[in-house]
């Protein structure tokens, strides 16, 4: 295969070294002065994303001779184009990608022309890798959305277009690919262009440019194709060289502190990367969380001190006065204070196989800030095909939903359209630490400012003094039929006989009143335990000994209850009885109904029960009589 016509690319890192050092330095300065454009390729699987990038690298003369030779050999081994070169192999570097012929992970490539430098991210087309596409889109200026001219607009095409809009990409190239397979039909091009324009009419795209392409053959990539005389628009490379990226919306200075830099006792600085705006030596700054202020005495970098630091600069700030600043704090100019909230409305893209449930606690990371967070309301789920809103009780893999989120402490935030740094976050599982959702802040909830804690004159210590004993929560967990209610009731009788003030919260009793509206789905079980934990906390504040007898099947919710109530006041008691023994007892006839298919969500049968890993007390009711169980609990929980 012959080489394409040379385009005179800008020097890049993978070009051959020049002969003279002076020439190298001059070329490097020229390259550094060029504008950088970040773009992604996205769309449905097999629409030709990797092939397009590989062909762009080829067309812009970015391949060395040994790379080209290697590509020829690998095309014979892994390629899908017969004797022709498979350009997708330049991007699909994982063995699994080459074996399956798909893109799995994000592949970043750098190339340049005489007009501009580029960083391109090839994103996976499979729905299960949607999170990878979102990650790449978060830093992109332009999205090339590919459509197979034969297959037309697919569900994943719509999903990626919607996600690009959500992530703030304002320029879209509608790359109608594989035009050679439809004889470069102008009618098909027009139909697809009009169909996409109708679908994306409500999106906030500044421009949508439709280009008919053949990524494999090179039509309309860097030079106009003779096969599309009816097309008068730009080539793909010509478009990328001339498109004007949207300027960042946020103008106020934002500096998330990543590290407190203290090399010795004479220097204390705060390191991080300027997220937006600019700051100068002498400017008065504010710590968002505490409101403390100071002036910038010095801006330090590895290359020396600066008079000013702008967006993207990695710097260390030394302040004129000693104030309390630590990792996770957000700095701003004192004249432009940042907002804080502990409740927000956000768009969530769910990325985990396990469903997202209201009331379940997750960890949130926003800029350098961290806290616990829970979804308090799923307002609606968005259908990516029609953009209509649907009611939802849980969040499923790859769904896009608008939710209310409550935080365990106030955090600095901004609307995502104004600040990608302060408007974007991730949710992670508190046990596995896996990323379960990617979020974009829509706005603060008014209730965050309208609800304030009322100071009370009588506190828990005074109530405990009146009661004559300390308050405590004894949390019984175990399968239905294990004996939780029986033992909790017997323990309360024993405590009452000792003159202790107690209250027993039993699962069946609570579901006849407070939790009458809840069923037995996973989402309802999570909400059931959240409410009980809140009630138990209130009763603990009254100085009572609270006993709770609930299956509470999920470790996450039991851990949530422990954190809410406080580890020093919380005793987890595992009533350990085998499933066989519980079924044999079956005091309520529930197992019989479950085996008959009448109770699909029965814990231990149709729904999982997660036994405690390290409970404070374990009671085995297979062998221990009730009296011995009570004696053990009195000794272990109250001595």
Secondary structure, DSSP 8 states (H G I E B T S, - for coil): ------------TTS---S-HHHHHHHHHHHHHS-EEEEEEEESTTSSHHHHHHHHHHHTT---HHHHHHHHHHHHHH-SSTTS--GGGGT--SHHHHHHTS--S-EEEEEE-SS-EEEEEE---SGGGHHHHHHHHTT-SEEEEEEETTT-S-HHHHHHHHHHHHTT--EEEEEEE-GGGGTT-HHHHHHHHHHHHHHTTTS--SEEEEEE-BTTTTBTTSS--TT-TT--S--HHHHHHH------S--S-EEE--EEEEEETTEEEEEEEEEESEEETT-EEEETTT--EEEEEEEEETTEEESEEETT-EEEEEESS-----TT-EEEETTS--EEEEEEEEEEEE--SS-EETT-EEEEEETTEEEEEEEEEEEEEE-TTT--EE--SEE-TT-EEEEEEEEEEEEEE--TTT-HHHHEEEEE-TTT--EEEEEEEEEE-THHHH------SS-HHHHHHHHTS--EEEEEE--TTSSHHHHHHHHHHHHHHTT--EEEEEHHHHTTTTTTT--SSHHHHHHHHHHHHHHHHHHHHTT-EEEEE-----HHHHHHHHHHH-GGGEEEEEEE--HHHHHHH-TTSHHHHHHTTS-TT-BTTTB-----SS-SEEEETTT--HHHHHHHHHHHHH-
